[in-house]
Structure formats: structure tokens, C-alpha cells
Amino acid sequence: MKKCIAVSLLYLVLCGCEANSTLRQAESAKSEKPVVTGIIYSTDNPCAVVDNRIVSVGDVADGATIVKINPSSVEFEMDGKKWTQIVYP
């Protein structure tokens, strides 16, 4: 987890996620689903940036459980419904 946090902090600094937090919060509120803004993928401990939070499999974001983190997508489940958000480079 420490490795994921360190890499995630670097990601936040490099991509300027803090500067865009207001826009992403507005997008999240409008869509009412979590918004994936980045993935830090490793086979043993994949993490994702969802609604400006660093999450792992099993965490909950906006009421949706993170089911799986893939190299370019995140799978969610909420209220018995499943969906996948793809992250484009």
C-alpha cells in the first residue's frame, strides 16, 4: 500500500489533479457515479484515482464498490448493478 500511495502522490502532482478538483467534483455530482481519473496498475496491488481519492479493490466511492482494477479500466458495483469505466491515455 505504501508503494501505491507514493506513486499516487506523484501522479497527483504531475497531472495537476488538485487544480482540476472543482471540475471533477462537478462532473461526479452530475453523473452521480464515481469518476475515474487515473490508474496506477500493478499485478499485486492495483490502485485507482476515483473522485480525487486513491482507492483499491474493495473500497467504496460514492456508494459504489470497486470490484476490479485493470490496466485501463475500473469495474464497479452498486445496488446490484455492475459497470466498467475505461480510462483513456
C-alpha positions as CSV (number, residue, x, y, z in Angstrom):
1,M,0.0,0.0,0.0
2,K,2.9,2.4,0.7
3,K,4.2,1.9,-2.8
4,C,0.7,2.7,-4.2
5,I,0.4,5.8,-2.1
6,A,3.8,7.1,-3.1
7,V,3.2,6.5,-6.8
8,S,-0.3,8.0,-6.5
9,L,1.0,11.2,-4.8
10,L,3.5,11.6,-7.7
11,Y,0.6,11.1,-10.1
12,L,-1.4,13.8,-8.4
13,V,1.4,16.2,-8.5
14,L,2.3,15.5,-12.2
15,C,-1.2,15.7,-13.6
16,G,-2.4,18.6,-11.5
17,C,-5.4,16.8,-10.2
18,E,-5.8,19.2,-7.3
19,A,-6.1,22.1,-9.7
20,N,-8.9,20.3,-11.5
21,S,-10.7,19.1,-8.4
22,T,-13.6,21.5,-8.7
23,L,-14.3,20.4,-12.3
24,R,-14.1,16.7,-11.4
25,Q,-16.3,17.2,-8.4
26,A,-18.9,18.8,-10.6
27,E,-18.6,16.0,-13.2
28,S,-19.0,13.5,-10.4
29,A,-22.1,15.2,-9.0
30,K,-23.6,15.5,-12.5
31,S,-23.1,11.8,-13.3
32,E,-23.9,10.5,-9.8
33,K,-21.3,7.8,-10.5
34,P,-17.7,7.8,-9.4
35,V,-15.3,9.4,-11.8
36,V,-12.0,7.6,-12.6
37,T,-9.2,10.0,-13.4
38,G,-6.2,7.6,-13.3
39,I,-4.9,4.1,-12.7
40,I,-1.7,3.0,-11.0
41,Y,-1.6,-0.6,-12.1
42,S,0.5,-3.4,-10.7
43,T,-0.4,-7.1,-10.6
44,D,-0.1,-7.3,-6.8
45,N,-1.6,-4.0,-5.7
46,P,-3.5,-2.0,-8.4
47,C,-4.9,1.4,-7.3
48,A,-7.0,4.0,-9.0
49,V,-7.8,7.7,-8.5
50,V,-11.5,7.9,-8.2
51,D,-13.2,11.2,-7.3
52,N,-9.7,12.5,-6.3
53,R,-9.2,9.7,-3.8
54,I,-6.8,6.8,-4.0
55,V,-8.7,3.6,-3.9
56,S,-8.1,-0.2,-4.1
57,V,-10.3,-3.2,-4.8
58,G,-13.0,-3.4,-2.1
59,D,-13.0,0.3,-1.3
60,V,-16.3,2.3,-1.8
61,A,-16.5,5.5,-3.7
62,D,-19.9,7.4,-3.9
63,G,-21.7,4.3,-2.7
64,A,-20.1,2.1,-5.4
65,T,-17.7,-0.8,-4.6
66,I,-14.5,-1.1,-6.6
67,V,-14.7,-4.7,-7.8
68,K,-11.6,-4.8,-10.0
69,I,-8.9,-2.5,-11.3
70,N,-7.5,-3.3,-14.7
71,P,-4.6,-1.6,-16.6
72,S,-7.0,0.7,-18.4
73,S,-10.4,0.4,-16.6
74,V,-12.1,0.1,-13.3
75,E,-15.1,-2.2,-12.5
76,F,-17.8,-1.0,-10.1
77,E,-20.9,-2.5,-8.4
78,M,-23.7,-0.6,-6.7
79,D,-27.2,-1.7,-5.8
80,G,-26.7,-5.0,-7.8
81,K,-25.7,-3.2,-11.0
82,K,-22.1,-3.5,-12.4
83,W,-20.4,-1.2,-14.9
84,T,-16.9,-0.5,-16.2
85,Q,-15.2,2.9,-16.7
86,I,-12.4,3.0,-19.2
87,V,-9.5,5.4,-18.7
88,Y,-8.1,6.8,-21.9
89,P,-4.4,7.9,-22.0
